[in-house]
Amino acid sequence: MKDLFLFSNLIVNDHSFTYLFHIILVAIIVLIVAKMATSSMQLVPRGTQNLLEAYLEGIVSMGRDVMGSDELARKYLPLVATIGLIVLTSNLIGIIPGFEAPSSSLNLTLCLALCVFIYYNFEGIRTQGVIKYFAHFMGPNKFLAPLMFPIEIVSHLSRIVSLSFRLFGNIKGDDLFLMVVLSLAPWVAPLPAFALLTFMALLQTFIFMILTYVYLAGAVVVSEEH
C-alpha cells in the first residue's frame, strides 16, 4: 500500500509505525463500541446495544451448533467475541481510503492464531488432564500410536499456519486489489469493489471465529468412544 496515501504517514513514514498506528486505532474503536453498548443498557435494547446483543447471540448460536452445548458456547463467548471484533474491525478499516488493515500483517494474524492454539490446548489439558488429552493423539489403535502421534502433533501445529496465513493472505490480497482499483479508476470503479471487500471482511471474520470454536470443541468435548 506504499503507493497510496495513508494518514499514519503524516506522522511517521515507517512500516512498523503504520502497523502500530492502525492496531491501536482498532483497539480504540472496539473499546468505544463496547462502551457505547454498555454505558446505558436498557431492557429493550436499542442502537449499539441492540447491535452488540445480536452479534453475541449469533456467536452463541454458532458455538452451540459446533460444541453441542449452550453452556460451553457461552463459556468461550468472551474469547471468540473479542477475536471477532478485533478481526472484523481490522478487516473493515483497510477498506477505508487512507487506512491499512492490521490483519494484512502477519504480526496480528500470527498473534491471534497463537493465542487460540495455546488456549485450546490449555483448556483441553485442564478439562481432560494431560494423559487423557494426549491419549487422543495416539489414535484408536495402540499399534498405530507411534505413527499417529507425530502426525497429530504436526496437524495441530499446522493450525497456527492455517489460521494466520488464511486471514493474512486474504486481507493482503484484498488490500492489493483495492490499491489497483483505486489507482486505475479512483472515483467509479471502487464502488462495487467496496461491497465485495466488505463481504470478504465479514466472511474471514466468521471463518476465524468458527474455527476457534471447532478447535475448542476438539479439545474439551469428550467423544463417547473415549
Summary of the structure (lengths in Angstrom):
residues: 226
radius of gyration: 20.3
end to end distance: 50.6
largest distance: 64.8
contacts: 671
relative contact order: 0.14
helix: 80%
strand: 0%
